[in-house]
Amino acid sequence: MKNHNDKAMANYFTSMLSEQSAQASETLVNDVQEQLESLQPVLPILPQTLVFSEQEAIPVETTEQLSESVTASKQVKQWKNLELEKEFQVLFFELAGLTFAVPLTDLGGIHHLDKSLNSLLGKPDWFSGVMTHGESLYNIVDTAKWIKIGTTKPLNYSHYILLGSTEWGLSCEKLLGTETLTVEQIKWRKVEGKRPWLAGMVKEKMCALIHAEELVKLLNSGMNIHGH
């Protein structure tokens, strides 16, 4: 039996935005890349000569202390929703008529998707292959198959969106632009539920706001949108 929540969510995700030309997509990619670069933190420069302190003896933990450490570790790994500024920017993208949003702070870049994908054996059906960009390799996700939209028409993917500093890229058909939102414009999820990757819904557009960190956890585990 199909999950009625999945069907309802898919209906809500219907795109309200018009198709953009290839030239507009190219301009959008450049604009988003510039915005992403402005959001990147400045990393400190290490001195050429590093001085290390003498190694100290590490005390042996008791069984009770180890138990407390394990408990604390489990608490740290509990699901937490996105922590964003009162106003934040998102990128909207579309595939199979569904619109999604992802905060720019969770993006590692946007690149054109061509046919030079290298397929790998033994991977899930939603794993499109490996893409080379510069000296980096990225795992490209067939997003429609990962979400299990169920479309029979082959999708014309144009770009892939990198999730943070990871090696995962989500395929998309259209880039719909960036927009500044406020936290009040989002219907936030309170608990993890069955979709830890879903941070909430953008109220006006009725589309999903992606929790990139949780989505990457599923991808690293070889799981699809339903955790299978």
Backbone as ProteinMPNN parsed JSONL, in Angstrom:
{"seq_chain_A": "MKNHNDKAMANYFTSMLSEQSAQASETLVNDVQEQLESLQPVLPILPQTLVFSEQEAIPVETTEQLSESVTASKQVKQWKNLELEKEFQVLFFELAGLTFAVPLTDLGGIHHLDKSLNSLLGKPDWFSGVMTHGESLYNIVDTAKWIKIGTTKPLNYSHYILLGSTEWGLSCEKLLGTETLTVEQIKWRKVEGKRPWLAGMVKEKMCALIHAEELVKLLNSGMNIHGH", "coords_chain_A": {"N_chain_A": [[0.844, -1.208, 0.0], [0.537, 2.232, -0.838], [2.161, 4.973, 0.684], [0.209, 7.429, 2.089], [1.036, 9.861, 3.059], [3.38, 10.33, 1.615], [2.278, 10.655, -0.938], [0.724, 12.932, -0.551], [2.712, 14.753, 0.124], [4.132, 14.855, -2.27], [2.228, 16.047, -3.929], [2.108, 18.566, -2.793], [4.544, 19.532, -3.483], [4.499, 20.523, -6.052], [5.704, 22.438, -8.72], [5.715, 26.034, -8.998], [6.976, 27.719, -10.618], [8.352, 29.101, -13.633], [9.955, 27.723, -16.612], [13.459, 28.088, -17.142], [15.875, 29.567, -19.347], [18.878, 28.211, -20.945], [20.916, 30.083, -20.847], [20.115, 31.735, -18.757], [20.306, 29.919, -16.665], [23.06, 29.523, -16.574], [23.934, 32.073, -15.772], [22.706, 32.154, -13.275], [24.05, 30.068, -11.93], [26.636, 31.149, -11.734], [26.091, 33.396, -10.133], [25.191, 32.163, -7.766], [27.488, 30.743, -7.055], [29.205, 32.863, -6.434], [27.881, 33.9, -4.217], [28.1, 31.729, -2.486], [30.86, 31.657, -2.109], [31.218, 34.001, -0.678], [30.114, 33.264, 1.688], [31.817, 31.424, 2.772], [33.892, 30.53, 5.5], [36.859, 32.216, 6.672], [39.842, 30.559, 6.707], [42.346, 29.96, 9.172], [45.858, 30.605, 8.677], [48.412, 28.279, 8.896], [51.503, 28.342, 10.674], [54.809, 27.943, 9.213], [56.541, 26.407, 10.706], [55.706, 24.124, 13.094], [55.077, 23.811, 16.535], [54.923, 21.416, 18.954], [53.481, 20.433, 22.065], [54.756, 18.48, 24.822], [53.802, 15.072, 24.982], [51.155, 14.07, 27.037], [50.371, 11.77, 29.661], [47.607, 9.63, 29.242], [44.858, 9.227, 31.248], [43.441, 6.15, 32.485], [40.155, 5.234, 31.817], [37.426, 4.53, 33.976], [34.931, 1.877, 34.195], [32.475, 3.054, 34.675], [32.926, 5.681, 33.839], [33.378, 5.241, 31.125], [30.867, 4.328, 30.368], [29.379, 6.641, 30.783], [30.53, 8.228, 28.838], [29.758, 6.933, 26.48], [26.998, 7.281, 26.638], [26.827, 10.068, 26.486], [27.834, 10.397, 23.94], [25.829, 9.226, 22.37], [23.781, 11.028, 22.868], [24.741, 13.302, 21.627], [24.558, 12.541, 18.983], [21.883, 12.604, 18.474], [18.976, 13.596, 16.605], [18.921, 16.822, 15.253], [17.377, 19.801, 14.274], [17.858, 22.226, 11.595], [19.944, 24.998, 12.335], [19.622, 28.176, 11.801], [20.21, 31.599, 10.74], [18.044, 34.418, 11.519], [17.224, 35.502, 9.123], [17.857, 33.959, 6.044], [19.478, 32.617, 3.114], [18.283, 30.653, 0.394], [18.543, 28.104, -2.117], [16.448, 27.334, -4.774], [15.447, 24.451, -6.491], [14.471, 22.187, -9.126], [12.934, 19.058, -10.015], [11.322, 16.654, -11.988], [8.938, 18.084, -11.814], [8.716, 18.726, -9.153], [9.549, 20.905, -6.474], [12.348, 21.92, -4.563], [14.139, 23.192, -1.717], [17.26, 24.392, -0.515], [19.432, 25.495, 2.023], [21.869, 28.063, 1.384], [24.105, 27.971, 2.949], [24.525, 25.313, 3.263], [25.465, 24.4, 0.91], [27.929, 23.253, -1.369], [28.634, 23.996, -3.858], [27.755, 24.412, -7.371], [27.506, 22.599, -10.321], [27.753, 21.936, -13.856], [26.155, 19.138, -15.281], [27.325, 16.592, -17.197], [27.722, 14.019, -19.736], [29.81, 12.459, -18.92], [29.898, 10.645, -16.859], [31.141, 8.151, -14.696], [30.207, 4.967, -14.237], [29.644, 2.707, -11.488], [29.923, -0.628, -10.293], [27.714, -2.612, -8.268], [26.367, -0.672, -6.833], [23.544, 1.216, -5.448], [20.398, 1.658, -7.297], [19.894, 4.34, -7.487], [22.287, 5.579, -7.618], [24.056, 7.419, -9.755], [26.677, 7.641, -10.747], [30.211, 8.482, -10.897], [31.533, 11.71, -10.928], [33.936, 13.831, -12.389], [35.518, 16.766, -11.37], [37.726, 19.184, -11.88], [40.298, 18.385, -9.76], [38.83, 16.804, -8.176], [36.556, 14.19, -7.163], [33.171, 13.316, -7.431], [30.254, 11.827, -6.054], [27.413, 11.175, -7.804], [23.985, 11.622, -7.441], [21.025, 10.16, -8.612], [18.469, 11.947, -8.267], [15.659, 11.745, -8.498], [15.232, 8.967, -8.52], [16.286, 8.388, -6.027], [14.49, 9.673, -4.351], [12.34, 8.282, -5.107], [10.208, 8.991, -6.904], [8.762, 7.841, -8.933], [8.405, 8.368, -11.592], [8.067, 7.618, -15.075], [9.159, 8.778, -17.22], [12.236, 9.647, -18.694], [14.524, 11.814, -17.078], [15.822, 15.044, -17.759], [18.55, 15.895, -16.624], [20.42, 18.746, -15.641], [22.264, 20.009, -13.953], [24.372, 19.444, -11.053], [24.15, 19.569, -7.546], [26.251, 20.282, -4.971], [26.513, 18.927, -1.73], [27.344, 20.63, 0.943], [30.664, 20.249, 2.171], [31.027, 17.719, 1.318], [31.357, 14.692, -0.741], [29.104, 14.327, -2.217], [26.67, 14.843, -4.748], [23.61, 16.236, -5.777], [21.463, 15.533, -8.44], [19.726, 17.766, -10.65], [16.987, 19.139, -12.543], [16.23, 21.79, -13.16], [17.42, 24.988, -12.193], [16.062, 27.219, -10.016], [16.613, 29.62, -8.885], [17.741, 31.904, -6.247], [16.673, 32.924, -2.965], [15.872, 35.08, -0.248], [14.844, 34.047, 2.876], [12.846, 34.046, 5.886], [12.868, 32.721, 9.228], [10.281, 32.491, 10.052], [8.873, 31.908, 7.81], [8.99, 29.269, 7.405], [7.668, 26.064, 8.026], [8.604, 24.342, 10.576], [10.014, 21.146, 11.378], [9.594, 19.257, 14.323], [10.464, 16.866, 15.403], [12.491, 13.956, 14.574], [11.236, 11.864, 13.044], [10.182, 9.912, 10.16], [11.544, 10.993, 8.112], [14.358, 12.206, 8.284], [15.874, 13.879, 6.696], [14.297, 15.974, 6.001], [13.855, 19.198, 6.8], [11.807, 20.991, 7.04], [8.893, 22.777, 5.74], [8.625, 25.15, 3.142], [6.419, 27.637, 3.468], [4.933, 29.39, 1.638], [5.616, 28.461, -0.925], [5.156, 25.806, -0.644], [7.062, 23.692, -0.573], [9.753, 21.339, 0.006], [12.205, 21.888, 2.526], [15.507, 21.136, 2.594], [17.433, 19.15, 4.814], [20.574, 19.05, 4.771], [22.769, 17.789, 6.093], [21.632, 15.544, 7.367], [20.638, 14.258, 5.145], [22.97, 13.531, 3.828], [23.932, 11.635, 5.604], [22.189, 9.494, 5.161], [22.819, 8.936, 2.497], [25.519, 8.171, 2.715], [25.142, 5.821, 4.056], [24.06, 4.268, 2.139], [21.352, 4.417, 1.768], [17.964, 5.098, 0.693], [15.409, 7.666, 0.303], [13.523, 6.706, 2.069], [14.983, 5.388, 3.932], [15.804, 2.85, 3.237]], "CA_chain_A": [[0.0, 0.0, 0.0], [1.353, 3.432, -0.902], [2.114, 5.883, 1.838], [-0.568, 8.617, 1.739], [1.839, 11.051, 3.368], [4.284, 10.549, 0.477], [1.504, 11.19, -2.05], [0.359, 14.303, -0.206], [3.919, 15.586, 0.038], [4.45, 15.039, -3.682], [1.292, 17.032, -4.464], [2.49, 19.884, -2.283], [5.819, 19.961, -4.047], [4.348, 20.912, -7.459], [6.411, 23.709, -8.988], [4.942, 27.192, -9.402], [7.897, 28.605, -11.32], [8.469, 28.824, -15.068], [11.226, 27.158, -17.086], [14.476, 29.082, -17.452], [16.733, 29.247, -20.482], [20.231, 27.757, -20.591], [21.718, 31.257, -20.513], [19.725, 32.173, -17.418], [20.853, 28.948, -15.718], [24.493, 29.785, -16.454], [24.066, 33.278, -14.944], [22.325, 31.783, -11.914], [25.139, 29.294, -11.338], [27.712, 32.077, -11.379], [25.642, 34.217, -8.999], [25.168, 31.328, -6.557], [28.871, 30.446, -6.688], [29.734, 34.049, -5.772], [27.265, 33.978, -2.892], [28.684, 30.676, -1.66], [32.217, 32.058, -1.744], [31.141, 35.037, 0.357], [29.688, 32.634, 2.939], [32.851, 30.526, 3.26], [34.712, 31.105, 6.561], [38.277, 32.393, 6.384], [40.601, 29.593, 7.485], [43.628, 30.491, 9.632], [47.054, 30.088, 8.004], [49.314, 27.666, 9.848], [52.904, 28.733, 10.501], [55.597, 26.915, 8.534], [57.117, 25.541, 11.736], [54.737, 23.839, 14.139], [55.675, 23.375, 17.791], [53.98, 20.592, 19.702], [53.816, 20.24, 23.471], [55.072, 17.093, 25.152], [52.614, 14.243, 25.138], [50.808, 13.781, 28.419], [49.811, 10.442, 29.88], [46.151, 9.626, 29.21], [44.369, 8.391, 32.356], [42.565, 5.051, 32.114], [38.8, 5.498, 32.268], [36.733, 3.444, 34.657], [33.753, 1.391, 33.481], [31.414, 4.057, 34.836], [33.25, 6.815, 32.986], [33.155, 4.816, 29.75], [29.424, 4.29, 30.161], [28.923, 8.028, 30.659], [31.012, 8.732, 27.556], [28.902, 6.356, 25.444], [25.699, 7.94, 26.742], [26.994, 11.431, 25.973], [28.015, 10.294, 22.499], [24.523, 8.978, 21.796], [23.01, 12.251, 22.958], [25.259, 14.219, 20.612], [24.137, 12.069, 17.674], [20.448, 12.727, 18.317], [18.583, 14.476, 15.507], [18.703, 18.247, 15.524], [16.991, 20.508, 13.067], [18.785, 23.259, 11.159], [20.064, 26.204, 13.135], [19.908, 29.216, 10.822], [19.962, 32.97, 11.149], [16.644, 34.805, 11.37], [17.073, 35.576, 7.677], [18.852, 33.11, 5.392], [19.257, 32.423, 1.688], [18.116, 29.285, -0.074], [18.488, 27.853, -3.558], [15.338, 26.489, -5.187], [15.693, 23.669, -7.69], [13.308, 21.384, -9.519], [13.049, 17.837, -10.802], [10.051, 15.949, -12.177], [7.834, 18.94, -11.398], [8.768, 18.976, -7.711], [10.483, 21.962, -6.095], [13.032, 21.745, -3.287], [14.972, 24.314, -1.288], [18.388, 24.028, 0.344], [20.139, 26.705, 2.441], [23.154, 28.264, 0.728], [25.169, 27.591, 3.881], [24.707, 23.864, 3.164], [25.873, 24.086, -0.448], [29.357, 23.296, -1.652], [28.834, 24.457, -5.223], [26.849, 23.935, -8.415], [28.27, 22.313, -11.54], [27.02, 21.345, -14.973], [26.192, 17.677, -15.341], [27.428, 16.119, -18.576], [27.589, 12.571, -19.917], [31.089, 11.799, -18.629], [29.78, 9.918, -15.601], [31.728, 6.813, -14.639], [29.351, 4.12, -13.417], [30.298, 1.734, -10.614], [29.126, -1.821, -10.037], [27.358, -2.89, -6.888], [25.792, 0.499, -6.186], [22.073, 1.277, -5.565], [19.936, 2.157, -8.595], [19.871, 5.81, -7.481], [23.662, 6.066, -7.749], [24.284, 7.622, -11.194], [28.069, 7.41, -11.077], [31.201, 9.399, -10.346], [31.81, 12.853, -11.807], [35.207, 14.498, -12.124], [35.536, 18.225, -11.522], [39.064, 19.566, -11.459], [40.993, 17.245, -9.177], [37.912, 16.183, -7.217], [35.582, 13.215, -7.625], [31.913, 13.458, -6.711], [29.24, 10.806, -6.243], [26.224, 11.852, -8.298], [22.74, 10.948, -7.085], [19.829, 10.33, -9.432], [17.603, 12.398, -7.173], [14.304, 11.221, -8.682], [15.225, 7.572, -8.07], [16.519, 8.367, -4.585], [13.237, 10.068, -3.715], [11.332, 7.318, -5.557], [9.059, 9.718, -7.423], [7.97, 6.891, -9.701], [8.195, 8.818, -12.956], [8.547, 6.706, -16.114], [9.827, 9.58, -18.242], [13.626, 9.956, -18.337], [14.691, 13.219, -16.725], [16.926, 15.74, -18.414], [19.308, 16.59, -15.588], [21.312, 19.766, -16.19], [23.295, 20.384, -12.988], [24.381, 18.739, -9.776], [24.318, 20.475, -6.413], [27.084, 19.65, -3.948], [26.03, 19.078, -0.359], [28.413, 21.042, 1.844], [32.035, 19.898, 1.779], [31.056, 16.272, 1.074], [31.569, 14.291, -2.126], [27.806, 13.987, -2.775], [26.003, 15.84, -5.562], [22.237, 15.921, -6.16], [21.098, 15.938, -9.797], [18.492, 18.534, -10.748], [16.625, 19.511, -13.905], [16.187, 23.239, -13.311], [17.764, 25.866, -11.08], [14.986, 28.202, -9.996], [17.055, 30.879, -8.301], [17.918, 32.031, -4.801], [15.738, 33.837, -2.312], [16.084, 35.261, 1.187], [13.68, 33.673, 3.669], [12.927, 34.213, 7.339], [12.508, 31.475, 9.918], [8.824, 32.45, 10.179], [8.309, 31.422, 6.544], [9.185, 27.812, 7.362], [6.981, 25.205, 8.995], [9.717, 23.501, 11.002], [9.744, 19.864, 12.017], [10.012, 19.233, 15.727], [11.098, 15.579, 15.708], [13.135, 13.321, 13.434], [10.252, 11.172, 12.234], [10.678, 8.976, 9.164], [12.287, 11.732, 7.088], [15.319, 13.087, 8.954], [16.425, 14.816, 5.712], [13.32, 17.042, 5.789], [13.904, 20.176, 7.89], [10.507, 21.643, 7.149], [8.258, 23.167, 4.491], [8.519, 26.578, 2.836], [4.964, 27.769, 3.482], [4.351, 30.004, 0.456], [5.854, 27.626, -2.11], [4.778, 24.44, -0.314], [8.112, 22.777, -1.015], [10.572, 20.812, 1.091], [13.499, 22.474, 2.869], [16.375, 19.977, 2.812], [18.415, 19.092, 5.904], [21.666, 18.433, 4.018], [23.593, 16.915, 6.935], [20.927, 14.275, 7.557], [20.544, 13.608, 3.848], [24.28, 12.926, 3.572], [24.033, 10.435, 6.44], [21.486, 8.426, 4.457], [23.596, 8.594, 1.303], [26.715, 7.43, 3.154], [24.702, 4.484, 4.493], [23.493, 3.569, 0.995], [19.897, 4.366, 1.951], [17.173, 6.05, -0.081], [14.632, 8.636, 1.073], [12.765, 5.999, 3.096], [15.896, 4.696, 4.834], [15.927, 1.441, 2.801]], "C_chain_A": [[0.867, 1.241, 0.0], [1.141, 4.298, 0.316], [1.385, 7.154, 1.427], [0.187, 9.896, 2.039], [2.781, 11.373, 2.228], [3.52, 11.173, -0.685], [1.127, 12.637, -1.784], [1.551, 15.23, -0.333], [4.262, 15.85, -1.416], [3.533, 16.063, -4.312], [1.66, 18.436, -4.033], [3.712, 20.434, -2.981], [5.703, 20.505, -5.468], [4.935, 22.293, -7.699], [5.463, 24.784, -9.456], [5.766, 28.121, -10.275], [8.068, 28.172, -12.761], [9.846, 28.328, -15.421], [12.181, 28.275, -17.466], [15.309, 28.611, -18.625], [18.094, 28.803, -20.018], [21.098, 28.929, -20.183], [21.401, 31.753, -19.118], [20.282, 31.237, -16.372], [22.332, 29.199, -15.489], [24.74, 31.0, -15.563], [23.753, 32.968, -13.489], [23.425, 31.015, -11.22], [26.265, 30.205, -10.888], [27.343, 32.92, -10.173], [25.67, 33.42, -7.707], [26.577, 31.018, -6.096], [29.488, 31.64, -5.953], [29.172, 34.192, -4.365], [27.858, 32.934, -1.956], [30.081, 31.06, -1.199], [32.205, 33.111, -0.651], [30.74, 34.469, 1.708], [30.765, 31.755, 3.547], [33.665, 31.203, 4.358], [36.173, 31.202, 6.147], [39.069, 31.464, 7.303], [41.921, 30.197, 7.934], [44.786, 29.833, 8.905], [48.018, 29.542, 9.05], [50.732, 28.164, 9.621], [53.68, 27.595, 9.849], [56.201, 25.931, 9.524], [56.099, 25.371, 12.851], [55.446, 23.294, 15.373], [54.619, 22.642, 18.592], [54.444, 20.454, 21.15], [54.101, 18.773, 23.723], [53.793, 16.322, 25.415], [52.393, 13.906, 26.606], [50.193, 12.391, 28.512], [48.291, 10.538, 29.934], [45.642, 8.7, 30.304], [43.411, 7.324, 31.848], [41.182, 5.316, 32.681], [38.213, 4.274, 32.952], [35.535, 3.025, 33.821], [32.624, 2.401, 33.537], [31.652, 5.256, 33.922], [33.029, 6.476, 31.517], [31.677, 4.801, 29.415], [28.868, 5.689, 29.972], [29.336, 8.613, 29.311], [30.139, 8.23, 26.41], [27.543, 7.029, 25.439], [25.759, 9.342, 26.16], [27.121, 11.423, 24.457], [26.682, 10.074, 21.799], [23.674, 10.234, 21.806], [23.445, 13.245, 21.897], [24.726, 13.843, 19.235], [22.633, 12.155, 17.465], [20.121, 13.776, 17.247], [18.35, 15.9, 15.987], [18.339, 18.912, 14.207], [18.004, 21.608, 12.759], [18.781, 24.444, 12.119], [20.547, 27.319, 12.208], [19.672, 30.593, 11.418], [18.48, 33.297, 10.941], [16.289, 34.985, 9.909], [18.183, 34.752, 7.04], [18.477, 32.926, 3.934], [19.143, 30.944, 1.346], [18.195, 29.258, -1.593], [17.302, 26.944, -3.821], [15.743, 25.741, -6.452], [14.538, 22.708, -7.915], [13.716, 20.112, -10.231], [11.698, 17.158, -10.822], [8.862, 16.766, -11.672], [7.791, 19.239, -9.918], [9.839, 20.018, -7.409], [11.05, 21.684, -4.71], [13.847, 22.993, -2.985], [16.083, 23.784, -0.395], [19.111, 25.312, 0.739], [21.491, 26.836, 1.749], [24.31, 27.874, 1.637], [25.444, 26.095, 3.843], [25.123, 23.43, 1.769], [27.381, 24.187, -0.597], [29.662, 23.778, -3.051], [27.794, 23.87, -6.151], [27.662, 23.746, -9.689], [27.358, 21.727, -12.611], [27.217, 19.825, -14.961], [26.243, 17.257, -16.803], [27.372, 14.596, -18.615], [28.878, 11.812, -19.609], [31.073, 11.086, -17.282], [30.406, 8.534, -15.727], [30.892, 5.959, -13.7], [30.179, 3.121, -12.621], [29.362, 0.561, -10.359], [28.808, -1.946, -8.552], [26.777, -1.719, -6.134], [24.263, 0.481, -6.313], [21.659, 1.884, -6.903], [19.926, 3.676, -8.663], [21.282, 6.413, -7.591], [23.998, 6.17, -9.235], [25.706, 7.3, -11.605], [28.962, 8.456, -10.445], [31.524, 10.468, -11.376], [33.125, 13.488, -11.397], [35.062, 15.988, -12.358], [36.871, 18.723, -10.977], [39.816, 18.34, -10.986], [40.113, 16.476, -8.199], [36.976, 15.205, -7.909], [34.329, 13.334, -6.772], [30.965, 12.317, -7.063], [27.927, 11.492, -6.621], [24.981, 10.993, -8.047], [21.676, 11.223, -8.143], [18.707, 10.661, -8.449], [16.192, 11.836, -7.284], [14.207, 9.775, -8.209], [15.444, 7.489, -6.569], [15.237, 8.707, -3.828], [12.129, 9.081, -4.033], [10.05, 8.033, -5.992], [8.161, 8.796, -8.235], [7.68, 7.341, -11.114], [8.777, 7.828, -13.953], [9.293, 7.457, -17.207], [11.258, 9.877, -17.813], [13.798, 11.457, -18.103], [15.925, 13.8, -17.408], [17.683, 16.561, -17.369], [20.303, 17.562, -16.221], [22.476, 20.105, -15.266], [23.319, 19.384, -11.834], [24.796, 19.716, -8.679], [25.102, 19.753, -5.33], [26.558, 19.963, -2.558], [27.203, 19.374, 0.56], [29.79, 20.713, 1.29], [32.169, 18.397, 1.517], [31.282, 15.981, -0.407], [30.248, 13.958, -2.815], [27.208, 15.154, -3.545], [24.621, 15.375, -5.969], [21.967, 16.416, -7.579], [19.815, 16.765, -9.755], [18.25, 18.907, -12.201], [16.705, 21.011, -14.128], [16.663, 23.925, -12.031], [16.777, 27.024, -11.114], [15.359, 29.502, -9.302], [17.185, 30.845, -6.784], [16.932, 33.047, -4.242], [16.086, 33.918, -0.833], [14.784, 34.968, 1.922], [13.9, 34.032, 5.139], [12.485, 32.905, 7.987], [10.992, 31.348, 10.064], [8.154, 31.915, 8.912], [8.421, 29.905, 6.399], [8.307, 27.143, 8.415], [7.979, 24.142, 9.414], [9.239, 22.191, 11.601], [10.3, 19.891, 13.433], [10.775, 17.963, 16.085], [11.641, 14.966, 14.425], [12.139, 12.657, 12.501], [10.895, 10.208, 11.249], [11.484, 9.669, 8.074], [13.261, 12.704, 7.743], [15.918, 14.133, 8.024], [15.522, 16.028, 5.493], [13.313, 17.985, 6.989], [12.563, 20.84, 8.107], [9.956, 21.96, 5.77], [8.281, 24.677, 4.344], [7.039, 26.854, 2.59], [4.396, 28.287, 2.166], [4.482, 29.119, -0.778], [5.451, 26.177, -1.891], [5.79, 23.441, -0.852], [9.0, 22.414, 0.167], [11.849, 21.622, 1.266], [14.402, 21.327, 3.307], [17.312, 20.185, 3.994], [19.611, 18.327, 5.337], [22.481, 17.449, 4.855], [22.939, 15.551, 7.121], [20.788, 13.521, 6.235], [21.846, 12.888, 3.516], [24.458, 11.654, 4.394], [23.35, 9.252, 5.755], [22.278, 7.972, 3.237], [24.826, 7.771, 1.668], [26.372, 6.006, 3.579], [24.119, 3.679, 3.353], [21.992, 3.476, 1.05], [19.195, 5.408, 1.084], [16.364, 6.945, 0.861], [13.875, 7.985, 2.229], [13.669, 5.244, 4.071], [16.043, 3.222, 4.496], [17.138, 1.264, 1.909]], "O_chain_A": [[1.838, 1.312, 0.754], [0.055, 4.334, 0.894], [1.843, 7.882, 0.546], [0.006, 10.903, 1.355], [2.976, 12.542, 1.894], [4.013, 12.089, -1.342], [1.198, 13.476, -2.681], [1.431, 16.349, -0.831], [4.647, 16.967, -1.763], [3.973, 16.866, -5.133], [1.541, 19.385, -4.808], [3.9, 21.647, -3.066], [6.712, 20.914, -6.043], [4.671, 23.219, -6.932], [4.526, 24.518, -10.208], [5.302, 29.203, -10.636], [7.94, 26.988, -13.072], [10.794, 28.48, -14.65], [11.773, 29.285, -18.04], [15.438, 27.412, -18.871], [18.45, 28.981, -18.853], [21.926, 28.805, -19.281], [22.299, 32.147, -18.374], [20.693, 31.683, -15.3], [22.816, 29.106, -14.361], [25.626, 30.984, -14.709], [24.432, 33.445, -12.58], [23.715, 31.267, -10.051], [26.79, 30.053, -9.785], [28.171, 33.141, -9.288], [26.113, 33.919, -6.673], [26.854, 31.021, -4.896], [30.207, 31.461, -4.969], [29.89, 34.557, -3.434], [28.093, 33.209, -0.779], [30.45, 30.825, -0.049], [33.083, 33.119, 0.212], [30.98, 35.084, 2.747], [30.658, 31.37, 4.711], [34.094, 32.342, 4.179], [36.667, 30.381, 5.373], [38.979, 31.567, 8.527], [42.567, 30.889, 7.147], [44.721, 28.655, 8.554], [48.398, 30.252, 9.98], [51.125, 28.387, 8.476], [53.274, 26.434, 9.916], [56.355, 24.75, 9.212], [55.68, 26.344, 13.478], [56.31, 22.423, 15.269], [53.55, 23.183, 18.873], [55.641, 20.37, 21.427], [53.727, 17.917, 22.921], [52.835, 16.841, 25.989], [53.316, 13.511, 27.319], [49.576, 11.903, 27.565], [47.745, 11.422, 30.594], [45.956, 7.51, 30.297], [42.66, 7.555, 30.9], [41.034, 5.59, 33.872], [38.47, 3.136, 32.559], [35.159, 3.706, 32.867], [31.899, 2.585, 32.559], [30.722, 5.783, 33.312], [32.552, 7.311, 30.749], [31.272, 5.205, 28.325], [28.005, 5.917, 29.125], [28.597, 9.394, 28.711], [29.815, 8.979, 25.489], [26.991, 7.319, 24.378], [24.86, 9.76, 25.43], [26.602, 12.301, 23.769], [26.428, 10.667, 20.75], [22.926, 10.486, 20.861], [22.613, 13.954, 21.329], [24.468, 14.719, 18.409], [22.145, 11.815, 16.387], [20.887, 14.712, 17.019], [17.676, 16.14, 16.988], [18.923, 18.621, 13.163], [18.895, 21.887, 13.562], [17.737, 24.833, 12.643], [21.73, 27.395, 11.874], [19.024, 30.739, 12.454], [17.757, 32.556, 10.276], [15.177, 34.659, 9.494], [19.336, 34.843, 7.461], [17.312, 33.059, 3.558], [19.819, 30.099, 1.933], [17.947, 30.26, -2.263], [17.155, 25.905, -3.178], [16.312, 26.326, -7.373], [13.737, 22.449, -7.017], [14.709, 20.081, -10.958], [11.008, 17.092, -9.805], [7.892, 16.206, -11.162], [6.895, 19.952, -9.469], [10.91, 20.012, -8.017], [10.332, 21.267, -3.802], [14.198, 23.753, -3.887], [15.881, 22.85, 0.381], [19.38, 26.146, -0.125], [22.185, 25.84, 1.549], [25.376, 27.489, 1.157], [26.48, 25.646, 4.334], [25.137, 22.237, 1.466], [28.024, 25.074, -0.036], [30.828, 23.953, -3.403], [27.049, 22.96, -5.786], [28.419, 24.632, -10.086], [26.335, 21.11, -12.314], [28.3, 19.317, -14.668], [25.315, 17.531, -17.564], [27.012, 13.961, -17.624], [29.022, 10.652, -19.994], [32.113, 10.941, -16.639], [30.225, 7.84, -16.728], [30.872, 6.202, -12.494], [31.276, 2.739, -13.029], [28.152, 0.741, -10.225], [29.542, -1.449, -7.697], [26.697, -1.761, -4.906], [23.733, -0.198, -7.193], [22.46, 2.544, -7.566], [19.946, 4.251, -9.751], [21.432, 7.633, -7.65], [24.2, 5.156, -9.903], [25.933, 6.749, -12.683], [28.538, 9.218, -9.577], [31.758, 10.17, -12.548], [33.399, 13.664, -10.21], [34.558, 16.427, -13.392], [37.115, 18.689, -9.771], [39.955, 17.366, -11.725], [40.593, 15.601, -7.478], [36.644, 15.366, -9.083], [34.406, 13.44, -5.548], [30.881, 11.896, -8.217], [27.395, 12.292, -5.852], [24.935, 9.812, -8.39], [21.45, 12.371, -8.524], [18.081, 9.769, -7.876], [15.588, 11.486, -6.27], [13.225, 9.392, -7.574], [14.867, 6.631, -5.902], [14.935, 8.107, -2.796], [11.112, 9.028, -3.342], [8.957, 7.725, -5.516], [6.939, 8.949, -8.228], [6.812, 6.776, -11.779], [9.845, 7.261, -13.721], [9.98, 6.848, -18.027], [11.48, 10.316, -16.685], [13.267, 12.271, -18.859], [16.931, 13.118, -17.601], [17.479, 17.769, -17.248], [20.951, 17.238, -17.216], [23.559, 20.452, -15.737], [22.399, 18.584, -11.667], [25.669, 20.564, -8.866], [24.659, 18.721, -4.827], [26.207, 21.101, -2.247], [27.965, 18.475, 0.914], [30.051, 20.876, 0.098], [33.277, 17.862, 1.495], [31.385, 16.897, -1.223], [30.258, 13.365, -3.893], [27.225, 16.295, -3.084], [24.458, 14.254, -6.452], [22.211, 17.582, -7.889], [18.928, 16.511, -8.94], [19.187, 18.982, -12.996], [17.192, 21.46, -15.166], [16.343, 23.488, -10.925], [16.667, 27.727, -12.119], [14.519, 30.388, -9.146], [16.788, 29.88, -6.13], [16.428, 33.912, -4.959], [16.541, 32.94, -0.239], [13.749, 35.565, 1.629], [15.027, 34.291, 5.562], [11.81, 32.087, 7.362], [10.469, 30.24, 10.184], [6.99, 31.514, 8.948], [7.997, 29.334, 5.394], [8.219, 27.606, 9.553], [8.184, 23.158, 8.703], [8.194, 22.132, 12.249], [11.35, 20.478, 13.693], [11.633, 17.979, 16.968], [11.296, 15.398, 13.325], [12.193, 12.865, 11.289], [12.012, 9.741, 11.466], [12.047, 9.005, 7.204], [13.01, 13.909, 7.756], [16.416, 15.159, 8.486], [15.937, 17.004, 4.866], [12.828, 17.628, 8.063], [12.22, 21.21, 9.229], [10.471, 21.484, 4.759], [7.996, 25.405, 5.295], [6.468, 26.363, 1.616], [3.468, 27.687, 1.624], [3.556, 29.038, -1.586], [5.407, 25.396, -2.842], [5.425, 22.464, -1.506], [8.998, 23.092, 1.194], [12.497, 21.997, 0.289], [14.1, 20.627, 4.274], [17.905, 21.252, 4.155], [19.657, 17.099, 5.412], [22.844, 16.379, 4.366], [23.609, 14.522, 7.041], [20.818, 12.29, 6.211], [21.833, 11.775, 2.99], [25.072, 10.696, 3.925], [23.873, 8.138, 5.767], [22.395, 6.776, 2.972], [25.136, 6.784, 1.0], [27.199, 5.1, 3.478], [23.72, 2.531, 3.549], [21.401, 2.572, 0.458], [19.755, 6.461, 0.78], [16.61, 6.974, 2.067], [13.616, 8.627, 3.247], [13.173, 4.534, 4.946], [16.372, 2.42, 5.37], [17.407, 0.156, 1.446]]}, "name": "protein", "num_of_chains": 1, "seq": "MKNHNDKAMANYFTSMLSEQSAQASETLVNDVQEQLESLQPVLPILPQTLVFSEQEAIPVETTEQLSESVTASKQVKQWKNLELEKEFQVLFFELAGLTFAVPLTDLGGIHHLDKSLNSLLGKPDWFSGVMTHGESLYNIVDTAKWIKIGTTKPLNYSHYILLGSTEWGLSCEKLLGTETLTVEQIKWRKVEGKRPWLAGMVKEKMCALIHAEELVKLLNSGMNIHGH"}
